[in-house]
Amino acid sequence: MNKINIGIIGGGAAGFFAAIEIASLNPSFHVTILEKTEKLLTKVLVSGGGRCNITNACFDTDELIKNYPRGNKELRNIFHRFNPADTIEWFESKGVQLKTEKDNRVFPVTDNSETIINLFLQLTGKYNVEIIKDYSVKEIEKSSYGFILNPDSKFKITFDKLVIATGGNSRPEFYSMFEKLGHTIIPPVPSLFTFNVENHPLEGLEGISLEKVKVKITDTKLQQEGPFLLTHWGFSGPVILKLSAFGARLINDMNYNFDVEINWVPDVNDIMKYLTDIKSNFPNKIIHSASQFYLPLRLWKRLVELAGINEDLKWTETSKEKLKTFSDILTANRFQVKGKTTFKEEFVTAGGVSLKEVDFKNMESKICKGLYFAGEVLDIDGITGGFNFQSAWSTAFIAANGI
Ligand SMILES: Cc1cc2nc3c(=O)[nH]c(=O)nc-3n(C[C@H](O)[C@H](O)[C@H](O)COP(=O)(O)OP(=O)(O)OC[C@H]3O[C@@H](n4cnc5c(N)ncnc54)[C@H](O)[C@@H]3O)c2cc1C
């Protein structure tokens, strides 16, 4: 009897995971990974600053899905079947020792993404997965017995079933072969980027970081809280990346030109009362030189200057209007964002194959039987912290089990 041929398009995180699972679950299948470049697992190699943040130790499904701006509803079901605890067990059972850092990100103890790559290569070897590099799939034809890849070329290959694990891409043309098979593509836009802010009044303070600020996109409901970093090109840090993810589409619609308001003291409820209290408790203190709210002194001084408060002014000498201006600067400091930067960060694509057309019980297309999807090619993306690999492993696991 002929072996069942399974083709996996894409030699990245989801493709390798699916291949290993399929081949180990059913050794009678012949599994082939087709990768368009001459390198395998490129993103895994550079991921997590070369350390590969494989997942996040977030074990509560309700909490976990909050980290996915797109796909959270569908992921809820599949996380019941393969979640971060399963990821940790999967890697550890195969000999990879892991560690969880204090922000819940999980890495191999070697702090080296090659540990993960070596494991994948070793397991694909063990389960006889065939790997074809330099093979770019440009067209997929559905036939009565399966699928023909690149049917008009001399290198056409046929498979009984296919797993699409091509990852994300910001160019819409990338998805046209899936559209030709009947799938709807949610227009791709970048997610997880930092904000460029030119000539802003905080220039010279680069490198300052804060544990918690609130950043809001002006005139929208979009806001996030978290750690913040001032860079030489603008604003960065987890709060900005998170805002870029949840606002990915809206920010794209605004052509990456928009205003943000920063609340430097998000935990203070009534800022005017707080400032008035300081004024009455420390009337003779000079405002400029004594930072409040644990703000770095350099930042505090700059904010004081922005409020038009002189260097030698004492609290008792401030008018109510001045205090009001200062409170506005502390809680809604406005900046103009002009452009974005994806700089070594874990950038991903929002958009991709519409989730409505995929059966999340097995990741099979509802439109084209025998076609399965896994990873970032789908309209699923997470924030930084290991969530993107987690959705790649989970969808690949479900697809493999479906097959
Ligand atoms: C710099 C960086 C760091 C990151 N760090 C992390 C991290 O630490 N933790 C985390 O969770 N996420 C991280 N991410 C995100 C994560 O890497 C991706 O979400 C994940 O790799 C998606 O897996 P995938 O298999 O779907 O796609 P990919 O890993 O992108 O793999 C897709 C593969 O398919 C191939 N391919 C595409 N089209 C074709 C075609 N037509 N024919 C044949 N082959 C094709 C591509 O060449 C590629 O090898 C990072 C991303 C970047 C850019």
The ligand as an SDF file (V2000), in Angstrom:
LIG
                    3D

 53 58  0  0  0  0  0  0  0  0999 V2000
   13.0800   39.0260   15.5310 C   0  0  0  0  0  0  0  0  0  0  0  0
   11.9370   38.1840   16.0210 C   0  0  0  0  0  0  0  0  0  0  0  0
   11.9930   37.6130   17.2750 C   0  0  0  0  0  0  0  0  0  0  0  0
   10.9200   36.8470   17.7540 C   0  0  0  0  0  0  0  0  0  0  0  0
   10.9940   36.3010   18.9980 N   0  0  0  0  0  0  0  0  0  0  0  0
    9.9570   35.5790   19.4820 C   0  0  0  0  0  0  0  0  0  0  0  0
   10.0240   34.9640   20.7680 C   0  0  0  0  0  0  0  0  0  0  0  0
   11.0580   34.9950   21.4560 O   0  0  0  0  0  0  0  0  0  0  0  0
    8.9120   34.3210   21.2210 N   0  0  0  0  0  0  0  0  0  0  0  0
    7.7610   34.2010   20.4610 C   0  0  0  0  0  0  0  0  0  0  0  0
    6.7920   33.6120   20.9410 O   0  0  0  0  0  0  0  0  0  0  0  0
    7.6970   34.7190   19.2260 N   0  0  0  0  0  0  0  0  0  0  0  0
    8.7650   35.3790   18.7080 C   0  0  0  0  0  0  0  0  0  0  0  0
    8.6840   35.9210   17.4590 N   0  0  0  0  0  0  0  0  0  0  0  0
    7.5030   35.6150   16.6200 C   0  0  0  0  0  0  0  0  0  0  0  0
    7.6600   34.1750   16.0990 C   0  0  0  0  0  0  0  0  0  0  0  0
    8.9680   34.0190   15.5840 O   0  0  0  0  0  0  0  0  0  0  0  0
    6.6380   33.8650   15.0210 C   0  0  0  0  0  0  0  0  0  0  0  0
    5.3510   34.1750   15.4680 O   0  0  0  0  0  0  0  0  0  0  0  0
    6.7200   32.3760   14.6450 C   0  0  0  0  0  0  0  0  0  0  0  0
    7.9940   32.0980   14.1300 O   0  0  0  0  0  0  0  0  0  0  0  0
    5.6500   31.9940   13.6710 C   0  0  0  0  0  0  0  0  0  0  0  0
    5.8930   30.6610   13.2940 O   0  0  0  0  0  0  0  0  0  0  0  0
    5.4360   30.1370   11.8610 P   0  0  0  0  0  0  0  0  0  0  0  0
    5.9590   28.7600   11.7310 O   0  0  0  0  0  0  0  0  0  0  0  0
    4.0110   30.3820   11.6670 O   0  0  0  0  0  0  0  0  0  0  0  0
    6.1980   31.0800   10.8390 O   0  0  0  0  0  0  0  0  0  0  0  0
    7.7590   31.2290   10.5610 P   0  0  0  0  0  0  0  0  0  0  0  0
    8.5400   30.8320   11.7400 O   0  0  0  0  0  0  0  0  0  0  0  0
    7.9210   32.5850    9.9940 O   0  0  0  0  0  0  0  0  0  0  0  0
    8.0570   30.1440    9.4380 O   0  0  0  0  0  0  0  0  0  0  0  0
    7.4690   30.1920    8.1460 C   0  0  0  0  0  0  0  0  0  0  0  0
    8.4100   29.5340    7.1590 C   0  0  0  0  0  0  0  0  0  0  0  0
    7.7190   29.3330    5.9270 O   0  0  0  0  0  0  0  0  0  0  0  0
    8.5800   29.6260    4.8460 C   0  0  0  0  0  0  0  0  0  0  0  0
    7.7580   29.9680    3.6910 N   0  0  0  0  0  0  0  0  0  0  0  0
    6.9940   31.0820    3.5280 C   0  0  0  0  0  0  0  0  0  0  0  0
    6.3610   31.0330    2.3460 N   0  0  0  0  0  0  0  0  0  0  0  0
    6.7160   29.8810    1.7420 C   0  0  0  0  0  0  0  0  0  0  0  0
    6.3960   29.2720    0.4840 C   0  0  0  0  0  0  0  0  0  0  0  0
    5.5640   29.8740   -0.3620 N   0  0  0  0  0  0  0  0  0  0  0  0
    6.9460   28.0850    0.1790 N   0  0  0  0  0  0  0  0  0  0  0  0
    7.7850   27.4630    1.0570 C   0  0  0  0  0  0  0  0  0  0  0  0
    8.1370   27.9960    2.2630 N   0  0  0  0  0  0  0  0  0  0  0  0
    7.5990   29.1820    2.6020 C   0  0  0  0  0  0  0  0  0  0  0  0
    9.4000   30.8090    5.3830 C   0  0  0  0  0  0  0  0  0  0  0  0
   10.6000   30.9690    4.6500 O   0  0  0  0  0  0  0  0  0  0  0  0
    9.6230   30.3870    6.8350 C   0  0  0  0  0  0  0  0  0  0  0  0
   10.7830   29.6060    6.9690 O   0  0  0  0  0  0  0  0  0  0  0  0
    9.7650   36.6640   16.9440 C   0  0  0  0  0  0  0  0  0  0  0  0
    9.7200   37.2220   15.6610 C   0  0  0  0  0  0  0  0  0  0  0  0
   10.7830   37.9750   15.2000 C   0  0  0  0  0  0  0  0  0  0  0  0
   10.7080   38.5690   13.8220 C   0  0  0  0  0  0  0  0  0  0  0  0
  1  2  1  0
  2  3  1  0
  2 52  2  0
  3  4  2  0
  4  5  1  0
  4 50  1  0
  5  6  2  0
  6  7  1  0
  6 13  1  0
  7  8  2  0
  7  9  1  0
  9 10  1  0
 10 11  2  0
 10 12  1  0
 12 13  2  0
 13 14  1  0
 14 15  1  0
 14 50  1  0
 15 16  1  0
 16 17  1  0
 16 18  1  0
 18 19  1  0
 18 20  1  0
 20 21  1  0
 20 22  1  0
 22 23  1  0
 23 24  1  0
 24 25  2  0
 24 26  1  0
 24 27  1  0
 27 28  1  0
 28 29  2  0
 28 30  1  0
 28 31  1  0
 31 32  1  0
 32 33  1  0
 33 34  1  0
 33 48  1  0
 34 35  1  0
 35 36  1  0
 35 46  1  0
 36 37  1  0
 36 45  1  0
 37 38  2  0
 38 39  1  0
 39 40  1  0
 39 45  2  0
 40 41  1  0
 40 42  2  0
 42 43  1  0
 43 44  2  0
 44 45  1  0
 46 47  1  0
 46 48  1  0
 48 49  1  0
 50 51  2  0
 51 52  1  0
 52 53  1  0
M  END
$$$$
